[in-house]
C-alpha cells in the first residue's frame, strides 16, 4: 500500500488487509474514517504516520512480523484505548502514540517482550506522558536498565507496571511487607497496620 494511498478517506470504516501486502506506506490512512483494521501476519513495515489522526480507530493488532513502529504511526488517535506490542518490536519512534489520551491506566500499552528503543516522555515522547506501560516479568530493559529511576518508579519518564496473569494485568490489593528482623527481639510480636492509599 503506497504513501497516502487512502489519505483523508472518511468513508473507510472496517478493513482487512490481505496477506499479500508486505508494507504500508507513510500516511497511508492519514485522517481516514477507519474504525478497525486487520493487519496481515506477514506485514514487514508500517510507514511513518500510517494511521495518523484516525480519530475513530478503536483497536489495532500488530503482527509478530513487524520489528519497528515509526514516528507518528498512531499519533492523534483518541479512540485507541490500548495496544499490545508484540515481542518482535525493537524500536518505537518519536510521537508514535502521542495524544491518544491514555490516562489512569484505563488506556494502556502492553509489552510482550524486552523494552524497545524509544524516546523519553515529553514533547517528542513515543507515548503520552500519562500512559502506563505494562511489561512481563522476566523481560529485559525495564527496571534493570539505566533508564529506570528507582526513586520515582519511572522508566524514561513513563509509569511502569508489571503484567501478572496475562492481559489485562491482575492487580493485587494485598500489601507485600518485608521486615528487617534485626528490629524485633526474639519472642516479641510485631503489629502492622496497613492504610491503603487511593
Secondary structure as GFF3:
##gff-version 3
##sequence-region A 1 198
A	DSSP	beta_strand	14	16	.	.	.	ID=ss1
A	DSSP	beta_strand	23	24	.	.	.	ID=ss2
A	DSSP	beta_strand	36	38	.	.	.	ID=ss3
A	DSSP	beta_strand	45	46	.	.	.	ID=ss4
A	DSSP	beta_strand	59	61	.	.	.	ID=ss5
A	DSSP	beta_strand	68	69	.	.	.	ID=ss6
A	DSSP	beta_strand	83	85	.	.	.	ID=ss7
A	DSSP	beta_strand	91	92	.	.	.	ID=ss8
A	DSSP	beta_strand	108	111	.	.	.	ID=ss9
A	DSSP	beta_strand	132	136	.	.	.	ID=ss10
A	DSSP	beta_strand	148	149	.	.	.	ID=ss11
A	DSSP	beta_strand	154	155	.	.	.	ID=ss12
A	DSSP	beta_strand	158	163	.	.	.	ID=ss13
A	DSSP	three_ten_helix	181	183	.	.	.	ID=ss14
###
